[in-house]
Amino acid sequence: MIQFERFKLPNGLRVLVHRDTSTPMAVLNVMYDVGARDEDPGKTGFAHLFEHLMFGGSVHIENYDEPLQMAGGENNAYTTNDLTNYYIQLPAENIETAFWLESDRMLSLGFSEKSLDVQRKVVCEEFKEHYINKPYGDAWHKMRELAYEVHPYRWMTIGKELSHVEKAKLEDVKDFFFKFYRPVNAILVVAGNVTVEQVKQLSEKWFGDIPSGEKYNRHLPEEPLQKKAKRQEIKADVPLDALYKSWHISSRLDKKYYAMDLITDILSGGGSSRLFHSLVKEKKLFSNIECYHFGSIDNGLLAIEGKLVKGIKMEEAEKAVDEELEKIKKDPVAEAELEKVKNKTESTIAFEDMSVMTRANSLAFYELLGDAGMMNTELEKYTAVTTQDILDESKNIFREENSNTLYYYSNN
Amino acid sequence: MIKEAKKGIDRTNAPKIVDAIDLDLRLKPYQKYILRNGVEVYAIDAGAEEVMMVEWVYYAGDWYEEKNLVAAATNFMLKNGTTTKTAFQINEHFEYYGAYLNRASYNETSTITLHTLTKYIGQLLPVVREMITDSVFPEEELTIYKKIMQQRLSVNLMKCDFVAHRFIDAYLYGEQHPYGRFSRFEDYEALTREQLVAFYNKYYRQGKFILFVAGKLPKNLEELLNQNFGDLSNKKIETVDFLTKPADEKKQRIINDPNGVQGAIRIARSFPNRHHPDFLKAQVLNSLFGGFFGSRLMANIREDKGYTYGIHSYIQNHIRETAWMVSTEAGRDVCEAAIKEVYHEMEVLRNELVDDEELLLVRNYMMGSILGDLDGPFQVIARWKNIILNGLDEKYFYDSINTIRTITAEDIKQLAEKYFQPEEFYELVVV
């Protein structure tokens, strides 16, 4: 049970406090309700580029990192298709430094040309390192474009193409900041060796007079129901053929989420999982195979990807995957198999909750979803899933017309 | 327009801080017990969650193999079948209880690591025992393993950073040395079941091991460990010496992918191990040079020039001889410029004293980072494990804290003069 207290500043900033006196550290986590899905299709990669610019100095503080390092702190940030999250960990005695730094960059960035110029290049190198100069690095660019017609999940957080990032202007940066990075669109979580009183006082002092901003109301184009299977083939300089398949699934808040999540664990994720056992070990068609989803807030994708054993035909490999999916659609899973993936979930949650940083991050995420208290009811929701739910949800997801298939062929 | 904040808060001055160097940093002591067979158990009983980990550290790393990859393959296949259980059944057993059983093979040691909810530990230990005493290494499992590893290798060989990582170690230590060896298709091909069984018999069944446990530990843990592992072999292992054979040519350029858009850069020199008097001071110089986000290399090559997404320097975590390494991936056309800047930063450190403020920043950063790293029982036992396997004791930890607090700018300059000599460095770019 993760205890927390919650209050709201008059400017709309939501603040959560999670106290843990067993650690000498404190964590300050700021989550902004903006991700790659909120980008203009002609300016993709912006939310992530922006995350880099947040370290380029704010209105009163030229250098963000130095004072934090001086206070013995470390920080990082990440951007997803749904949100952007910034976090600091430092000795609890120095928590005010974190308030000072985060509040100043929420007040306003420094908007320096130099910072924009350098971070454009850094992000381009990141793009190359992860998506161009890496075998199969573009597979998900292709898959997202194949699977989504209109929803902004069509593109990756890094952006659709290098040129979008290269063309970013300081004007765009300012607009983006004042639209999204406002107290009313943010959630602040302070965790670790702190008191609620202390956090109240420091929040009011440092964040209290930042102009609230306008609440951002999201109106994203809704992805129409897919009625026909989509397929694509590509060839690239990779050593092995690879198969990628995806299916549309419902949103993070849908009650079907839990069965869907357990299905991915039944199919993959361990040496006794179905796809690994059947297709890697017994039939020897794949050298690896995985099933996963992204935990997206809007309607997402469940994916299966695997690399084929050399000499195996793509059609044969795909047929074997389909046969496994037919099984999970036809016969209810055994109680023990369901119990296994539930136990795994229980243990994953317990291990994650060991870190105060992860707890702070999870509280912010669930608050963004609507209520941080959901963090404490997740396990019950997994426990309640029945073998019938798994059967129903498998039938619902693994429909031919709901599928997207990418044959990623090796040139060799 | 930027609206100024209300008067009264001074946003231009940083709030007062407690310098992290003044924090009272302590490494939580371990409890130690000895099993009936003399096996040492190091334990950290702490944490709020009902979870724990057990790690078996065997002296069964690359150092002991006669043929390349035998140690790693043996370690991997501990989970692939015993006389009573198939690989599937072993996996199913651990997974049923939501536990994670991992194994890993290193230069000197090979490990088995179990993470589990504390309540299930009793159901899991007997199966680990079975893996250690009764593995059968099925021929078919080995065939699959070889094929999968070869395929994985073929993918990795397309990555410039993977190729650079292999070659730089080979230059530093020689391809025959355990620290410099790397995997090849033909080495996988040559693996036989007999080699694995022989290695298993010698280094696991009749080998030597140490146990590390941490988390919320059950009261009867010592008894459980004795029951399951107190009668296993714990013999002294004969260790041979390998001489390093560093490459003659120091500057290397390799084209791995004619169309690659980035190059992997490694710049490295040999360096003594943790027992050397310069080692702890070198850690401070390393932080300043390229050891964290605020380092000179990051500030110059990423934050000023934008040549790379990240650049890091570190001293390899080796028990015997080691190396000081700079590592990055940079745009193909700026690789040479990035290398020039690395040497430039070495030169500045050789020629100029670091100022008080930057040195204080590095000290505070390092202290804060250690404090953060020690948060939680798994982190504490990991630090102890490193100390113990390197033949050190808690004095090493407190000496390192003391070095961070007291090292002077002159010490750092002297160290840079001694070690940052460009002609001593191997230099490699793989495009």
Interface residues (C-beta under 8 A of the other chain):
Chain A: D20 S22 T23 P24 M25 V59 H60 I61 D65 E66 P67 Q69 M70 A71 G72 G73 E74 Q89 L90 P91 E93 N94 E96 T97 F99 W100 S103 D104 L107 S108 D117 V118 Q119 R120 K121 V122 V123 C124 E125 E126 K128 E129 I132 N133 K134 P135 Y136 K205 W206 D209 I210 P211 D237 V238 P239 L240 G270 G271 S272 S273 H277 V280 K281 K284 S287 N288 K307 V309 K310 A336 E339 K340 N343 K344 T345 E346 S347 T348 A350 F351 D353 M354 S355 V356
Chain B: I2 K3 A5 K6 I9 R11 T12 A14 P15 K16 I17 V18 D19 A20 L23 G47 A48 E49 E50 V51 K79 A87 F88 I90 N91 E92 E95 Y96 Y97 G98 A99 Y100 H115 T116 L117 I144 K147 I148 Q151 R152 S154 V155 L157 M158 K159 C160 D257 N259 G260 V261 Q262 F292 F293 G294 R302 E303 D304 K305 G306 Y307 T308 Y309 E329 A330 G331 L360 L361 V362 N364 Y365 M367 G368 S369 L371 G372 D375 G376 F378
